[in-house]
C-alpha cells in the first residue's frame, strides 16, 4: 500500500512539472469563425487562453460550469497569420498540455491599412490617427456598437468606438480618407480587460451621457475633493461644476471635442473616469 501511494505521488508530480506543448495549424477565410471543441478536463484542469490573437478574436464558450470550446473569429478584409495559446488544451486529472493554435487567414482582397484594438465591453476607445484635412467619413458602421468621427481643434481627428453593453466579439469600422486607401479599424471586444472605465459593475458610480455635449453628470455618493480634468495630452482643464446631493454636474460647453479623464478623490483613493466630448 505504501509503495502504491509513492508510485501515484511520483506520477502526479511528474505530470504536473513536465507539461507538454503541441501545435495545431488551421486555415480560415477572413471574416469567418471556427470552433475547437473538447478542450481541458472538467473540474481538474479547465482550459484558459493565455495568449490572445493579435488580429482576430478568441473566447472560450460552453456550459457556464465548464467552457471547453474555443471560438476564433478572423478579422474581415485581412490576410495574415494569428496565434493563440491555450493552457490545458489537452488535459486529464494529472496532465495539462498547452496548445498553440495557428490560424492562416486567406482573403480574396485584403486591406493593407488597418489597426486592431482590444476594448472592454463596458468601456469605449478613441483612436486618433486621422487628419481633419483628409475629410474622414465612416463608410462601414459597426454592427455591435456605436462609432463616430471626432474632429479635433488641432486639425487632428479620430474614431470613437463604443461597444454595445455586454457584447463580446469582434466589430469593425471602415473609414474613407479622401482619395487614399480606406482605413479599417478592427475592435476585439472582451469583458475581462481591466481598465479604468466610466461604468463600475455595481453601478455605484455612473458617468453620463458619454459622449456628452453640454453637461456631464456623475453619480458619486461620497464627499470628495474634485481634483482634475485632464485631456489626452496630459493638460489640466478647468471645469466649472456643482454638487447636487450625490450627483456632480460639470459644465463642458466650452471644451473642445476629444477624450478626457475626470479624477475624484475619496479617503485617499483616486477614481478616474474616461469620457468623450463630442
VENURHU-V486812 format. One record per pair of residues at least 4 apart in sequence whose ideal C-beta (glycine too) atoms are under 6 Angstrom apart, sorted by the first residue. I is the first residue (numbers start at 0). J is the second residue. Records with the same first field share a line. If there is no record, write none. Layout:
I: J ; J
This chain:
11: 93
13: 17
14: 93 ; 94
18: 95
19: 96
20: 97
21: 98
22: 99
23: 100
24: 101
25: 102
26: 103
27: 31 ; 33 ; 73 ; 102 ; 104
28: 105
29: 73 ; 75 ; 77 ; 104 ; 106
30: 75
31: 73
32: 72
33: 71
34: 68 ; 70
35: 69
36: 68
38: 46 ; 67 ; 88
39: 44 ; 45 ; 46 ; 67 ; 87 ; 90
40: 44 ; 90 ; 91
41: 65
43: 92
44: 87 ; 90 ; 95
46: 85 ; 87 ; 88
47: 86
48: 57 ; 85
49: 84 ; 86
50: 84
51: 57
52: 57 ; 81 ; 83
54: 74 ; 79 ; 81 ; 115
55: 71 ; 72 ; 73 ; 74 ; 81
56: 72 ; 168 ; 169 ; 187
57: 71 ; 83
58: 70
59: 66 ; 69
60: 66 ; 68 ; 70
61: 66 ; 67 ; 68
72: 169
73: 104
74: 185
75: 171
76: 110 ; 183
77: 109
78: 104 ; 106 ; 109
79: 104
80: 103
81: 102
82: 101
83: 100
84: 99
85: 98
86: 97
87: 95
88: 98
89: 96
90: 94 ; 95
110: 183
112: 180 ; 182
113: 183
114: 184
115: 185
116: 124 ; 186
117: 187
118: 124 ; 162 ; 186 ; 188
119: 192 ; 194
120: 162 ; 165 ; 166 ; 167 ; 188 ; 190
121: 196 ; 198
122: 194 ; 196
123: 161
124: 160
125: 157 ; 159 ; 258
126: 157 ; 158
127: 155 ; 157
129: 135 ; 156 ; 157
131: 150 ; 154 ; 156
133: 176 ; 177
134: 177
135: 148 ; 156 ; 174 ; 176
136: 175
137: 146 ; 174
138: 173 ; 175
139: 173
141: 146 ; 170 ; 172
143: 163 ; 166 ; 170
144: 161 ; 162 ; 163 ; 170
145: 161
146: 160 ; 172
147: 159
149: 157 ; 159 ; 256
150: 156
151: 155 ; 257
152: 255
158: 172 ; 184
159: 275
160: 186
162: 166 ; 188
166: 188
167: 188 ; 190
168: 188
169: 187
170: 186
171: 185
172: 184
173: 181 ; 183
174: 182
175: 181
195: 271
197: 206 ; 209 ; 272 ; 273 ; 274
199: 203 ; 204
204: 218 ; 219
205: 218
206: 217 ; 272 ; 274
207: 216
209: 274
210: 275 ; 277
211: 215
212: 277
213: 252
215: 249 ; 251
216: 246 ; 248
217: 247
218: 246
219: 247 ; 263
220: 245
221: 265
223: 263 ; 264 ; 265
224: 264
226: 262 ; 264
227: 235 ; 262
228: 236 ; 238 ; 259 ; 261
229: 235 ; 260
230: 234 ; 236 ; 259
231: 258
238: 249
239: 250
240: 247 ; 249
241: 248
242: 247
251: 276
254: 276
256: 276 ; 277
257: 276
258: 275
259: 274
260: 271 ; 273
261: 272
262: 271
263: 270
264: 269
